[in-house]
Amino acid sequence: MMDFLADLWNFMKQRKKFWLVPIIIVLLLLGVLLVVGGSSAVAPFIYTLF
């Protein structure tokens, strides 16, 4: 996993694609929200957001 993150960082650094960082962070946060929200009592409230 760390190799993937290092490769991703090197790609963004070499090609000046730093605008990808906010997109990746938002996608990761949405993924975590869906995984955590799917198995908890908060799920009905999270699904109303979508």
NORBELKA-V866693 format. One record per helix or strand. SS is the DSSP state (@ for helix, = for strand). FROM is the first residue (numbers start at 1). LEN is the number of residues. If there is no record, write none. Layout:
# NORBELKA-V866693
SS,FROM,LEN  SS,FROM,LEN
This chain:
# NORBELKA-V866693
@,2,14  @,20,19  @,43,5
